[in-house]
Amino acid sequence: QVQLVESGGGVVQAGGSLRLSCAASGRTFSSYAMGWFRQAPGKEREFVAGINRSGSSTDYADSLKGRFTISRDNAKNTVYLQMNTLKPEDTAVYSCAATGQLLISTLPRRYAYWGQGTQVTVSS
């Protein structure tokens, strides 16, 4: 069992940057591949980025590559999402999630553990 808590959300102007953090409890954080997802009101949950257990492999939604960067620090039991050049359409609740799968997955149903989410609002 792992508990995930996101932080770092807020309100930012278009073109700005935010760095989200996801802190995990437990002693087996490095056993989980991690993902970031987002969900806007009335929309389905959308894959943002994923990272494997060691951090040696990452995956991004095609529309977000180049602007967003996922990373992890297993010594700190933390995964990060650096978001640059933010756009109003990036506004959503961002959640981190953990999966025991060997491969990074873009499917929410493959992730067993979820954080509570943090709101990101991009204004213009």
C-alpha positions, 0 to 999 in steps of 0.5 A: 500500500502506498499513499500519495499526496500532491502539492504545488498547484495554483494559479499562474498566467499563461506562459508561466511555469509550475512544478508539482510534487507528489510525495509517497509514503511507504518503503516500496516507492521505487517498486512503482512506476508513476504517472501524472494525469489531469482532469478538467470539469466535464472531461475524461481523465487524461494521461500527462506523463509517466516514469518507470521505477528507476526513472530511466524511461519516461513517456508523455502525451504527444500534445504535451511533450516539450513543455512538461517534464516528469522526474523522480527522486526515489531517495525522497519518495517523490515524483515531480512534474515540471510544467512550462509555457502553460496554456489556459487549456492546461487548467485541470486537477492534476493527480499522481498515481502509482502502478506495479506494472513493469511498463508505463501505462497511459490508462488510468485503470492500470494505476492502483493508487491515486493522490487527492489531486491539486488544482492548476489554473492558467489564466490570461 
